[in-house]
Amino acid sequence: MKLSLRKTIALGGIFLLLLSIIQHPIRINAQQSPIKEEGEVKTMIKLDPSYQHKSFEGWGTALVWFANITGGWPDHIKNELADALFGEDGLNFNIARYNIGGEDSPETEPYMRLGGAVPGYWNRPAEYSPPENAGDDWEEPDDWWDPNNPDHWDWDKDQNQQWWLEAAKKRGANLFEAFSNSPPYFMTNSGYTSGNFDSWEDNLQRDKFEEFAIYLTRVVQYLEEEKGIDIHTLSPVNEPNTGYWGALGRQEGSNWSPESQAKIIKEVSEQLKELQLGTVVSAMDETNPQKFRQNWEQYDVTTKENVGQMNVHTYWPGERTAVRDLAKGEKKRLWMSEVDLGGSVPQDFDHIEPGLELSERIASDIMNLEPRAWVLWQAIEDQINMNEDNENSNWGLIQVDFDPDNFDELEWHKNKKYYTMANYSKFIRPGYNVINTDNNNTLAAINKENQEAVVVYTNHTENAEKIDIDLSGFDVVKQSASAVPYTTSADSNLTQGETIQVENDQLITSVAPKSVTTFVISGVSGVKKEEVYLSDNKVFKLENKHSQKVLDVEKEKAVQYSTERGKVSQEWKIEKITDSYTTMEKYRIVNKETNQVLTHQDGKVILAEDSGTGAQQWIISTTGKEEYMFINVESRTLLEIGGQSKEEGASAGVWKANAGANQAWRIFEAGITKLEDTTIWTSINKAPRLPEAVIAHYGNGDIVEEKVIWEEISSDQYEKEGKFTVEGKVAGTDLKAKAIVYVSEIVNVIEPKLKTVIGNAPSLPSFVEAQLAIGEKINVPVDWEEIDQSKYDELGQFTVHGLVTGSTQKVIAKVQVREAAIENIALQENVEEYPAASASFTGQWDDVDRINDGDYSSNRWTNWDPNEWREKDWIQIDFGKTEAISEVRFTFYDDEGGTRPPESLYLEYWNGSDWTKIKNSDAIIEDKDEKTITFDEITTSKIRAQLKAMPETCIAVVEMEVMGVGDSPIIGEDATLTNILVNEEKLEGFRSDQFTYELEVEKETDIPSIIVTPTDLFATYEVVLPDSVPGKASIIVTSEDQENTNTYQVHFTVKQNPDDGKGTIAGLTALFNSNVESGEISGPMVKVMSNRLRQAEKHYRDNKLKQTIKSLENFQKHLTSNKNRKHVSESIIQEISHYVDEIVAELEKK
């Protein structure tokens, strides 16, 4: 086997400097000098099994249009589709939502989308139908339908959807819900099941509430008694208060005012009881949580009692936590009963982005809503309706032509959403309990029976990501604990990976770019009490998210004040009253100073002696991301700061759940939660100088220095090499400060490399890594020389010298000076005054700062106004200084409903006294999620986008990026060298733009050393040395941006003398040349033979032995040819020919 000696030096490569004797001890704070280890974990994920959702009931789909179409298809096709959704080898759905159709009159010309006209169960006898000779003035008799007349029912009309119900049940589905989009046409005001002519007006006739309730409940009775389908819930209205449903729309729908909703809920509830069905009413299937909350707030107590299950859709996901807390307060089951996403890309079965977007919605819905079930809109979509000539979208998990010409040639397509859905539905099964995590991209659940955890992680980035899943919250993590991953990405569809072992309660692994990965982790169970955050033995502060002030006490009233360190009235104990680990546990909140408990009293919150009443008990909700809500058990309302006040001393109260920031609280430990270890270095027999203060971490995130009193140190602790620990005491905490003292000489340090923008002084590191003689690596502080500004006023490199603090040892830093990069100068990264975002108007639940926060999730600015449609608004970025800009990029939010991108926009800039329109900045947006506008460079301090809304929608902007000259240096593009040293000597004739060199060396057995210097400090390079000489060395240089690569080659030959070159090509060449020079060889063939020898030498250098032999044989052929004999003596021919035979013989042995 061929062996290669390789030496690789990459970005951040280590350069070692021998140091002289160190004279003084040094202390180092670890926090100030982090060392990033190779392969450092990028994402930490903490699982919290102490917060367990109620047992999950399952996954499913509405049947509706696709079942109405495909239920009548050939058996083999529809069975394959049913297997894909409900089969164990498919998605394993266990929930089916059945649509009770309303159906238009037989005289109505079809106008709905394929499948949208779902058959109703009514039958109109001929006596009520138009006669054969009926004219245009014929009118159907009023009130002809009699629910008690069997002739007025037709139980065979919806056979296709019924087939799907039975197919789902056969494959294991166990939960069925019936829902209605519209009453039958003869109960409507418009005569159409698609809605009223004014879409905001109710479509059910005022006297038909009881009749419609009878219609719905009789269908449920039929399905149960005749088809054996146990309907658990019946939802009489769908997206009722939206204004979506207008006459002659493409699907069934009906508007219902909150008053009408309450009335139909009452009627349906009474009819279910009269028929003695076990079915309960579910309501109100509103389009988004905000609309749901607004409807629910208008229900009276009786209406709420008539609702057995709360159903909400999340087509706009805002305010999900409000619905969660309403359900908890009402003690009702909650379902996320409908949603789907078309995706941000056009129809594409193989594009991963729609799958990632669906995954995000599933995880965030479940973490924010805590629903018992998650149900998709229709899982199978019309492929033609989704193509580029129509909606051009990715609705559904499977797409198939709803109107095929030939079933024998029918193809259907699972898209990436199908497989990302499988990442959830196949692994988080009914009966599992979802648990908390502290990561937005993670959903986790536990299977108590099998001692398993399931973790689904979504990587939205373009790069592979290393993650660490922390399992320390479980009481038991077995030694054999392991995880099996299943990945969906651009290149894989739920592909099973190799088993990963859990080590030290950590699951550390990598996930693919743009992927969804499910980890099935075995051998974990229980809850470790010591890891529970809200434990009785801790003291906390409660900070209001909106005001950023903490809960305090003033004259037995709960109020807010700015946090004060050590103020006991701001400290609280959170004591659990119940003894389990569910999301419904009850707590009392005890003030540490007064020992009184937080108590609701007539809308106010006071402090009172504990009497154990519901007014003093609170249910705590959280998404696991440091945000908590407190639900009062008695009032079912939430702890808040009234009026969204930010004033000192503002009173706390309770109010209905509304997802407002003033109802959200951050709970953090009072006082010091961590003391950082301090690292001290000293030499033998030098007493270490311990610091007067250590770095303390407070629960609210503050990091400050606190005074410390250290224990005494004995001189024998530092009289020899080694390390020891010194402990100290800090006031206000029982935590011990620790100083780790290293006693040793320094062997070497790492030479830091930095880059800066031309004109900007580089930020030199306070610490460098040092290697100690005892084998430890620590960080030591450095005192750097002052830098002459001229060094960074021009492009290039320069060196900065420094000394290890307290020593005479030199340290060198190399600095690369570059041009400034073009970057997003609108980004607000450090909560500074500028760049500042503003708007002409901002929706009450939104924040204009979201347009430049770098968050590309669903968090956004909108101009939503509940009182009016706002056609135009502007958003603005103020840089606080003059900037040169030439491009603006927008990212919009689109729920394809009422919250959408603008219809159009244009840009303006501030000219110093007025706003001026930027030429060629007009843009039509329509339904695009992103838009980039470029223009000639302008200089300004402010830029504004004038936005125009689509009709009857609000504008939603996720991010506004302004590209200009930033403060960061460009990423290097240079892949050249400035020097090559061979055996510590400069390569003769080296030039950066010359990539091939030849060099003779003295001895064939020596492999030369090579040292190179990149032109760009941050370019990487690899040196590949030859196995032997003669041979070739290669230096592969790659630019920092990874876009450019150059390869330098040095060909080594062995220097030979004619007298000692026997048996080598070099010796043969020397012999041949000496005979040519003496005239022994002459004639026209000399040039040809010389070329053949040069070819042989080159092939030999490149280790191409066969070609070497061929060139030598050609040389010999010319030498011995008849044409050449008159120019060469026979003795010379024999001598050189014999020489060639020896070389060839040796080469053939190799």
N, C-alpha and C positions, 0 to 999 in steps of 0.2 A: 504494500500500500504506500502511495506517495504521501509523504509528510510535508506540511508547510509550517514554517515559523511565522506566526502572525503577531503583529503588535498594533493594537487599535487605541487611538487617542481621540476622544470625542469631546463635544461641547462640555465645558466644565471640567476638562481633564485636569489631573492633579500634577502640579509642578512643585517639587520639593526643594527647600532651601536648608542647608546646614546652618544651624544656629550656634552662636557663641554662648558662653555661660550666662544664665539668667541670674539677675542680682536681687530682685525683690519679689515678694509674694503678690498674687493677683487674685481678685474675686471676679466671678462671672455670674450674671443672672441668666438662667436658662431661657427665660421668656424673651429676653432681648436678643438672643442669638440662636434662632432655630436652625437646625440642620435638616434639610430635606433629604431623607433617605431614598435611595433608588427603589422604585416600585412602591412609593408611598401610597397608601389607600386614599382614593379621591373622595369617596362618598361613604359616610358612616350612617348606618340605619339601626336604630334602637327599637326593638319590639317590646311592647308593654302589655303583657297578658293580664294585668290588673284591671284593665278597662275592656270588658267583654260585651259586645253587642248581644242582643237577644238572638237565639238560634236562628240562623239564616234559613229562609223557606225555599229559596231557589231562584232559577233563571228561566226566562221564557220569552214568548213572542205573541203579539197579536196575530190573529189569523187573517181576518178581513179580506183585502183584495186578492192576495195571492192564493188563499184557500178557495175563494169564490171562483177563481180561474182554474187552478191546477187540480182541484178535487175531482174534476171531471175528465182528467187526462188518462191515458192508458195506465194500467195498473203498475207495470214495471217502472215507469217514470215517476209517478207520484209516490210510490213506495221508496224509491231511492231518495227522493227529496225528503220524505218523512224520516228516513233513517239518518240523513245528514243533520236534521235538526233535533229530533227526539231520541234517536238511537244511542245506545251505549257507546258505539264506536264513532258516533257523530258528536254533536255538541252536548248531548245528554240533557237537553232542556226538560224541565218537569212542570212548567206552567204554560197554559194556553189561554189566551183571552179571545173569547168568541164574540163576534159582532152580531147583535140582533138587528137585522136590516129594517129600514123603514119602507123603502121602495116607492118610486113614483108611480103615477097612474099608468095603466096600460096604453093610454092615448098619447103619453108624453114621448116625443122623439128622443132617442138616446143622446146624451150630451156629456156624460161623465167619462172619466178616464177608464181604461180597461180594468175591470174588477171592482170599480168604485160603486157600481149600482148593485149593492148587496140585496138579494131577494128578501122580502118581508113574508110573514107567515099568514097574512090576511088573504081572504078570497072574496072577490066581488062577484056575486051571482049575476047571471045574465039579466035578471029583471032590473038591476041597477046600472047596467052597462048601456052604452048608446045603441039604439036600434040601427039596423042596416042602412036605413035612409036618413040617419041623423045628419043634420046640418051643422054649420059652425056655431049656431046658437044653442046647441044642446048643452045642458048643464046636468051634472051628476046630482042626484037627490042628496039633500043634507042628512046627516046622521043615519046613514044607511047601515053602518057596521054595528053588529050586535055580537059582543064577545061571548054571549051565552048560546049563540046559534052555531052548531058545529059546521054548518055549510059556509060560515063566514071565516073559516080557518082552512089553510092548506099546509099541512105538515110536511109535504114533499118538496117544497119550493127551494129549500136551501140545502140540497143533498151534498153539494160540493164541500161546503164548510163543515157540514156534519161528518163527512168522511174524515176530514182532518182531525176533528175532535176524537173520533174513535181511534184513528191511527196514533194520535198522541198518547191516548190512554193505554193502547196495546203495547206501546214502547216504554211505558213506565211513568208517564205524566200523572201527577196526583193532585194538582191544584188547577181548578178551572174557574175563570171569571167570565161573566157575560157583561157586555157593555153596549150602550146605544149611542149612535151619532145623531140620530134624528127620529122623530115620530113618523109613522106612515103619512103619506101625502094628504090623506083625507082628514087628518087631525091638525094640519098646519094652516097657518094664515095665508101663505103664499101659494099653496098647492104644490110646492116642490119640497123634496127632502134635502135639498142642498142649502136651504136657509131662506130668510125673509128677503124682500127686496131692499129693505134697509137692514144691512147686516148687523146693526146694533139693536135691532128690535127682536123681541122673542117671536118664535115661529109657531109654538104650540098655541092652539086656540084656548082661550081662557076657561072654557067649560070642558076641556078634554083631559085634565090632569088625572082624574080617576081612571078614565078610559085608557089612557096611555099606560098608567101603572098596571092595569089589568093585562094589557097587551104584553108588557115585558115579563111580568111574573108568570103568566100562563106559558110563555115560551120556556122559561126556566123549569116549570113543572113538567112540561113535555120532555125536555132533554133528560131530566132526572128519571122520570117514570118509564119513558118509552125507549130511551137510548142508554140508560145506565150511566149518564154523565152527571156526577155530583157537582153542581155549581155552588162554589163556596161563597162568592160575592157577586153582587149585581150592581153595576154602575149605570145610573139612568141618564147622566149627562156627560158630555165630553168637551173639554176646552170651552166652557160655556159662556164666559164673559170677556170675549176677546174681539168681537166684531169681525171675526174671520169668515163667517158663514153667510154668504149671499146667494140669492136665488140664481140657479143655472151655473153654479160653480162646479168644479170637477169632481167633487166628492160630497157625501152626505155630511150635514152639519146643522147645528141649530144654536142660536143664541139663547142664553138663559140669564136673566138678571138674578142677583143673589136672592131676592124675594121668591122668584119662580123656582130657583134651585131648592130652596127650603120646602116649598110646597110639594114638588115632585118627590123629594126625598121622603117626606111624610107619607105621601100616598103609596109609594112603593113599599115602604116599611110596613104599613098597615096591610097591604095586599099579601106580602110574604107571610105575615103572621096568620092571616085568614086562611091561606092555603097550607099552613102548618109546615112550611119549608124551613130547612136549617140555614138557608141562604141569608146573608146579611147585606145591608146596603153599603157600598163603597162610594166615596165621593171626594172631590168633585172632578177629578181628572183634569185639573186646570193646566194650561200650557206651560206655566213656570211657577216656581215657589212664591214669587212676589204676588202674582195674581191669586194664587191659592190663598195666601194669607189675607189678602184684601177681601176675598169672598167669605172666608171662614170668620173673620171678625164681624161680619154682618149676620151671621147665624145666631139664632137664639139658643137657649140651653136645650130646648126640646129637639131642635134640628140636630144639634151636635150629638145628643143622645141617640138619635135615629141612625147616625152614621156608625157602622161597625168597623169600618176600615177607611183610613185616609189614603187617597190616591193622588199623586202629583206627578206631572211631567217636568222634564228639565231641559226644554228646548232653549231657555235662557237659565243658566244655573245659579244666578245670584239669589241670595237670601235662603239658601237651602237650610242653614242652621236654624232659621226662624221656624220653618215647618217641622224640623226635628224636635225643637223644644215645645212647639204646640202639641205634637203627638205625645211627648212625654208627660206634659201637663194634663192632657186629656186621658192618658193611659190607654191609647188606642194603637192598634197595629198600623204601620205606615208602609206603603209600597211606592217605589219609583215605578210607575205603571206604564210609562211610555216615553221613549226618546229614540232618535237615531240621528246620525250625522252624515251629510253628503260628502264631507271631506273638503280639504282645501285644494285638491287637484282635480282635473277633469277625469272622466270615467277611465279607470285603469285597474284591471283586476290584480296586477302584480305590484302596484306601488304601495310601499309600506306606510306612507304618511297617513292615509285614512285609518289604518289599523292602529297607529300610535294615538291618533286623536280619539278614537273610540276607547282605547285603553285608558287614556287620561280621564274621559268622562265617567267610565265605570268606577274607577278608583276614587275619584273626587266625589261622585254622587254618594257612594257608600260611606266614605269617611265623613262627609258633611251632613248627610241626611239620616244616616243610620237606618236605612229601610230594611224591612224584613225580606224583600224580594226586589229584583231588578229585571225589568221586562222591556224587551226591545219593541219598537214599532214593527212593521212587518219584515220578517227576516229574509223573505224572497221578494225581489223587485223585478219589474219589467225591464229587461235589458235594453229594449228599443227606446222606452221612455227615458232611459238614463244615458243614451248615446249622445254624440256631439251635435246631432240635429235637434235634440230636445233639451232635457235638463242638464246633460253632460255632467253627471255626478255619480256618486258612489253609495247611494242609499241601498240598504239591504246588505245581507251577508252573502247571499247568492243572487246572481242575476241570470235571468232566462227570458227568452222571447215569450211574452204572454199570448201571442197570436201566431204560432209557428205554421209554416206552409206544410211541413212534412215532419211528423213525429219521429220517423225513422232517422232523420238527419238532425234532430234537435240536440243542441249542445247547451249545457249550463255551466256557469262559472262561479267557483268559490273565490271571493276576493280576500285580500289580506285581513279585512275586518273579521271574516269568518274564523281565521286562525287565531287572531288576538282574542276574540270572544272565547275561543276554546281554552286559551290560557287561563281563563277564569272559570268558565262553566264546567269544565271537566275535572277541576281539582278542588275548588271551594264548593262543597256539596251541601245539600240540605241537611240541617242539623249541626253544621259547623258554626263556630262563633268568630265573627270578625273581631280583631283586637287592634289596639292603637299602634301606630308607628309615629316616628318624628320626621318622616320624609314624605314630601308631597307626591313622589313618583312611586310610592309603595302601597300595596294593599296586602294585609296579612290576616290569616284566620287560623284557628286551631281546631283540630279534631281530637276531642278529649278521649274518645273511646280507643283510638289507635295511637295515642300519644304522638301526634304529628302536628307540625305547623306547615302552612302553605303560605309562601311569600311570592307575590307577583310584582316584579320591578320593571319599570319602563324607562329605557334610556332614549331620550329624545335627541341626543347629540350625534354629531357625525363621527365621533371617535369611540373606540372601545373604552369601557369605563371599569375601573377596579372598585369593588364595593366590599364593605365589611358589615355583615349582618350580626348585630350584637344580641346574643341569646341569653345574656346573664339575668334577664328578668324572670326566666323560668326557674321553678324550684328544683327541677330535675333536668339535667342535660347529660344523657348517658355517655359513657366513654365511646360507645359504638355509634353515637349520633352522626348522621350523614345526610346529604342532600342529593337529590336527583334533579337536574335542571331540564327544562323543556323550553326551547327558544323559537320564537317567530321573528323573522327579520326579512330584509330584502331577499335573502338567499335561502331561507329555511322556513318551513311550515310546521311548527310545533315539534321540532326535532329534539329527540332525547339526547342529552349529553352524558359524559362520564360522571360517575358518582364522586361527590366531593366530601371529604371528611371534615367534621367539625373539630376544631382544636381550641382549647381554652375558652370554651363558650362562644367562639367566634366562627362565623362562616365567611371566609375570605375567598373571593373569586373575581373573575372578570366577566362582563357582559358585552355582547357584540354591539357595534354602532347601530343606532336606529332599530332598537329591538324591544321585544317584550319577553321576559324570561320568568317562568314559574319554577320555584324551588320547592320541592316536596321534602321537608326536613323530618326525619324520623328521630325518635328517642328524646323528645322534649315534652314536659308536662308541668302542671302546677304553676304556682305564683310564688316567687321568692319575696317574702315580706320585707327583707332589708332593701330591696330594689324598688319598692313602691314609693312613688314620689310624694303623694299626699298622705303621709304617714303621721300618726298622732304624736310622735316624738320630735317633730320639726316645728319650727316657728316660721311663719310666712308673712309677706306683705302682699296686698292685693292692689295692683295698679290698673286703673281704668285705661283701656286702649285708646279711647278718644282724647281724654284730657291729659293722659300720662301723669296723673296724680294718684296718690295712694289713699286707700280707705283709712279713715282716722275716726276718732271719737271726740265729740264736743257736746257737753251737757247731755249725755245719754242719747245723742243723735249720731247716726252714721253720716259722716261728711267726707270730703276729699281735701287733702293738702299735699303740697310738694313733699317728696320723701325727705326725711331727716334721719341721718344715721344715728342709731341709738335711741330714737324716740319710741318708747314702749307702747304708747297708745296706737301706734301704727302697726303693731305686731299682732298676729292672729294665729290661733291653733285651729286646724281643720280636723275635727274628730268624727270619724265614721260611726254612725249609729247602727247601721245594718252590718251584716257579717259576711257578705259575699264580694264578688268582683265583677259586678255587672255595671251597665251604664245607668242603672236606676237606683244606685245606692244612695242612702240619705245621710246627710252630714249636719253637724251643728258647727257654727263659726264662732269661736270663743276669743274675745279680746284678752290679750295677755295682761294688760294693765288692770282692767276691772274685773276680769273673770266672768263677765256677762256675755250673753250670746246675741248674735244678730237676729233681730225679730221684725217681722212684718206687722205693721199696725196701720190700717186704713190708708194704704197706698204709700205710707212712709216706712222708713227703716230705722229702728231704734235699737238701743242696747237694753236688755232686761235679764232678770234672773232666769235661769233655765227651768222651764216648767214642762218640757217635753211635748209641747203642742206642735201642730203642723206649721204654725206661723214661724216657728224657730228651726224648722228643718228645711234643708235645701238639697236638691238633686243637682249634681255638677255634670255639665256636658262639656266635651272637648273634642277637637279634631286631632289632638296629639301634637299640635304645633305651637304650644305655649299660649293657647287662647282658650279661655274657659268662660262658660255661662253658668249662672246660679239660678235655678228654678225654685221658687218658693212652693213648698208642698201644699200649703193651704190655699194660696191665691192663684196658683198656676201661672204666676207672672215672674218676670226676670228682674234681678237686681240691676240697677242702672244709676247713672247720674242724670237727673232730670233735665230736660231741655238741652241736652248735649252741652252742658255748661263746662267751661274750662276754668272757672273762677275758683280761687282759694276759698274753702269753707262751704262750697256748694253741697247741698244735701243729696244723700243717696235715697232712692226710692225704688218702687217696682213698677213695671209696665208690661203690657202684652209683648210677646216675642216679636221682634221686627228685624233682627240681624244687624241692628245698628252698632257702630263701634262703641257707643256709650253703654252698651249692654255686654260688651266683651271685656274680660279681665285677664291680666297676666299675673300668674301666681309665682312668686319667687321667694326663695328662702331669705329670711331676714339675717343681716349680719354677714360675717365672713364665711364663705363656703370652701375656700381653698387658699392655701399658702404655697407659693412656688418655692421649690427647692433652689438653693443658691449653690453654685459651683465655685470653689476657691482653689486656686493653684498656688503652690509655693515650692521652694527648693528645700533640700535637706538642711535642717537646723535653722530655718527661718520661720519664725512664728507667723502663722497666717493672720491676716488682718480681716476680721469678720465685719460685715456691713452693719451700719446702725439701723437699717430698715430692710424689710423684705417686701416683696410684691404680694399683695393680698387681693383676692377676687371676692367681690360681694355678689350676693344673689341677684341683684338687679343688673349685673353686667359691669359695674364699675371696677376698674383695676387701679389700685392706688398703692403707694408705699406706706407701710405702717412700721412704727418703731418696734424693735425686738430686743429682748434681754437674753443673751446667750449664756449657756452654762460654761463653767471654767474649762480651759484646755490645758492638759498636761504636756510638758515639753517632750516627754518620751513618745508622744503621738506623732511628732514630726521629725524625729531624729534619724529616721530611715525612710527609704522609699516605700510607698504604699498609698492607701487612702483610708480616711476615717470620717465619721459623721458627728456633727455637733448639733444639739437641739436647742431651741430657744422658745421663749414665751412672748405672745403678742396679746395685748390687752383686748378684752371683749370676745375672746374665742378660746375654746379648749383645744383647738387644733395646734399642733406643734410645728414651729418653723424648723427647717432642716438645712444645714450647710454641709455639703459634701466636699471634703478637703483632699486634694490630690497632692502628694509629695513626690516630686520627680523632676528630672531635667526634660526639657523639650528637645525632641530630635529634629523635627521638621514641621513646617506649616504649609497650608495650601495657599497658592498664589491666586488671589481673587481676580476675576475678569468682570468688567463693567462696561456699559454703553450709555451714552448720553446724547442729547440733541445739541447740535452746534449752537454755541452761545450760552448753554446751560451747564453750570458746574455739576460734575458727577456726584452722586450720593454714595460716599465711600462707606463700606461696612464697619460697624463698630467692633465687630469680632471676626476673627478668622479661626479656622479649625487647626488645631495643633496635635501632633502625634507625640505622646510622652514616651519616655524610655521604658516605662512599666507596661507599655502596650495599650494604654487607654487613649482615646481621642476625646479632646475637650475643646471648647471654644475659649479663646483668649482675646482680651481687648487690645486694640491697636491705637496708637497715637500717630496720626498722619500729618505729613508736612502740608503747609499751605500750598494751594495750587495756583500757579500763575494763570490768569484768565486767558492769556494768549494761546495757551495750550488747547483750550476747547473752543476757541473762536474760529477754528478751521477744521475741515474734515481730516481724518486720519487716526493715528494711534499715539498715545503717550503713556509714560510710566509715572506712577506716584510712589514715593518712598515713605515708609513709616517705621515705627519701632513698637515692639510688643511692650505694652504699658509696664513701667517699672523695670525695664531692661534696656540693654544696649543692642538688642538683636534687631536686625533689619528685616522688614517685610516689604514686598513689592506688589503693587496692584497695577494691572494693565487696563487702559481705558480706550474704548473705541468711540470716536466722535462721528455721528451720522446726521443726515438730514432728518427733519421731523416727519412723522408719518401723517397721512391723511386719515383722520379718524372721526368718530362721532363726538363732536364737541358739545352736543346738547346733553350728553349723559350726566345725570346727577348721581354721583357715586358715594359721596361722603357727607351727605346732609348739610351741605354748605349753602350759602346765600345764592350763589350762581353756579351753573346756569339755572335760571328760574323759569318754571312753566306757569302760564296763566291762560285764561279763556274768557270769552264774553259771557259764558254761562256754563255751569256745571250741574249735572243731575244730582239730586239730593243724596243719593247713595254712592256717588262716585267721587273721584279725586283727580284734579287736573295734574297732580304730580305723577300720575301713572304714565303720562305720555313720554316721560324721559327718565324712567327708573330702571330701564334695562330688563324689565320683566315682560316676556313675550307670551305669558299664559293668558287666561281669559280676563285678567285684571285690566281695567280700561277706564278711559274717560268717555262720558256720554253727555249729550245735551237733552236727556230725557226730562220732560216736564209733564207731570200728570194732568196739568190743567190745559195745556195747549200743545199743538204741533209747532215746533220751532223749525222753520225752513232754513235759516242761515245762522251760523255762529263761526267764531274764529278761535283758534288756539295759537299760542305764541311761546317762543323761547327767547329769553333775555340772557345774553352771555355775560353781561356785566362789564364787558370790554369789547374793543373792536376786534373782529375776526374776519378772515378771508374765507369765503364759503363758495361752493359751486355745485352742491348736490343736496337734495333732501329726500329721505326715504320714509315711507309710511307703512305701518302694519295696522290693519283694521280688524275689527271683530264683526262676525256675521252669524247671527242665529237663524238667518233666513226667515225671520219673522218680523218683529217690530224694532229690532236693534241691529243696524246694518252699517256698512260703509257709506260714505257720502255719495251722492250722485255725481258730483263734480267738485273741483277745488281749483284755486290758484294761489300763488305766493306773493307776499309783499315784504319789503325790507324797510328798515328805518334809516332815513337819509340824514338824520341828525335833527330834523325839525318836523318831518312828516313821513307818512307811509307812502311808499312808491311800489307799484306793481312790478314784479320781475318779468321781464320779457320771456315769452314762450313757456310760461309756467302753467298755463291752463291745462287741466287734465280731466278727462271723463273717467270716472272710477267704476260706476255701476256695481257689479258684484265681485270685483277683484279684492282679494285679501291683502295684497301688497301693491305699492306703487312707488316708483323712483322717478324723480324729476331732476334733470340736470340743466345747467344754465351757465352762461359765462360768469367767471369769477367776479364776485362783488365783495366789498368791504363794508361791514355793518356791525352794529352791536345787538340788533334784535331782528328776528324773522317771524313772520306770521303766516298762517294758512287760513284762507277764507273758504269755508266749507258750506256746501249746499246739500241739504238732506234729500233722500228719496221721498216720494210722497208718503205721508202718514207713517214715517219711521223716524227713530232718533238716530243720530250719528254716533258711531262708536270707534274710537281710536285707541289702539293698544300701545303704539310707540311712534314717536316722531324723531327720526335721526337726522342730524345736520352734519354733513361731512365737510371738515375744514382742516387746516393745519393744526395739529395737536401738540401735546407735550411729550409724546412717546417717540423714540427713535424708530426709523423704518427697520423692517426685518431685512437682514443682510441677503444680498443676491450674489455676492462674489464667491467664486469657487476656485480661486487661484492661490498660488504660493508666492511668497516673497523670497524664499531661500530654501535650498536643500543642502544639508551637510552630509557628506559620506565619510565615515570614519573621522568625524569631527572637522573635516575640511570642506570648504565651500566647493560645490560642484562647478567645475570650470565651464564657462560659457552659459551659465544658467540665465534664463529669461522667463518671466511669468507666463508669457504667451507661447513658449516652446515646450512641447510635452514629451519629446523623445530625446534620449541622450545615450552615448556609448562611452564606457569607461574601462580602461585596462587596470587590473589590480595585480599585485605581485604574486600571490600564492593561490593556487586553485582550491585549496581546502578552506580558506577563510571566507565567511559570509560577512560582508561589510555591514556596519551599522549605519542607519539613516535617521537623521533628525530633520524635521521640516518646520517651517513657519508659515501659517496661513496669512494671506493678506488681510482677511477679516478674522478678528479674534474669535468670533462665534461660529465660524465655519467648522465643520467636523472633517476628520480625515482618518484614513486607514492605511497603514504601511504593510505591504505584503512582501516579505523578503524571499529570495530564491532558496531552494533546498541546497543548492551547491553552485559553485562557480566553475565554468561559465553558466550564466543564468540571468534572469530578468527580475528586477524589483519594480513593484507598482505602488504608486501613492494615489489613492482615490479620494478626492476632495469634494465635499458636498456643501453647498451654500446653506446658510441658516434657514432660509425659507424652503429648503428641500427641493427647489425647482431646478437648480443647476448643479451639474457634476462634471468635473474634469479628472482625467487620469494621466499622471506623469509616469513615464517609464524610463528606467535606467538599465541598459544592457551591459552586463559585466563580462569582459573577456580576460583571459590570463595572459600577462605579458610574457613573451617567449623570445629566447635567443636561438639562432639557427643551430648552435651546437648542442643545446639541451632540449630541443623540441621534438626528438624522435617519438613517433607514435601519436602525434597530435596534428590537427589540421593547421594550427598555427605554425608548427614545425615544417609541415609539408609546404605551406605557403612561403615560409622563409627559404626553404631549399629551392623551390621553383624560382623565386625572385632572384636569388643569388646566381642561379644559372642563366637567367635572362640577362642580368647585369654583366656577366662575364662573357656573354655571347654564345654560350654553349647551347642555348635554346633561342631560336629566332623564327622569323617567318610570319605569315598572316594569321596563324592559329594562336599566337601568344595572347592576343586580346580575348579570344573566345575562351581559352583555358583559364585566364585570370578571372573572367566573369564566373566561370564554373566554381572556382575556389571560393570566391566571395559569397556565392549562393550557398555553398556547403557550410561556410562559417556562420552565416545568418541562420540557416536551418538548425544548426547545432546549438546556437545561442537560445533559440526558441524551443529547444528540446524536441525538434521534429526529426527523429533519427532516420526514418525511412526516406524522407526527402534529402537528408544529408548524404545517405549512401548513394541515392540516385545521382546527385550532383557530382559526387566523387567518381562514380562509374562513368559518367559523361566526360569528366575531365580526363580519365584514363583512356577512354575511347578516342578522344581527339589526339592525345599524346602518342598513341601507338598506331594511328592511321597511316596508311601508305603515303598520303599527301605530306605528312609531317616528317617522315623519316629522313628526307634530305636536309632538314633544318636542325635535326637533333641526332647526336651520336647514339649508337645502340646501347652503349654502357649507361648513358644518362637515362635513356628510356627504361632500361631494366631497373636501375636504382630507384627512380621515382615511382615506377609501376609497383615495385615491391613495397615501397613505403605506403602506397595507396592500399595495397592488399592487407597490410598489417592494421591500418586504421579501420578498414571496412570489417575485418574480422573481429576487432574489438567492439565496434559498434553493434554488430549482429549479436554479440553476447549479451548486450544490454537489452 
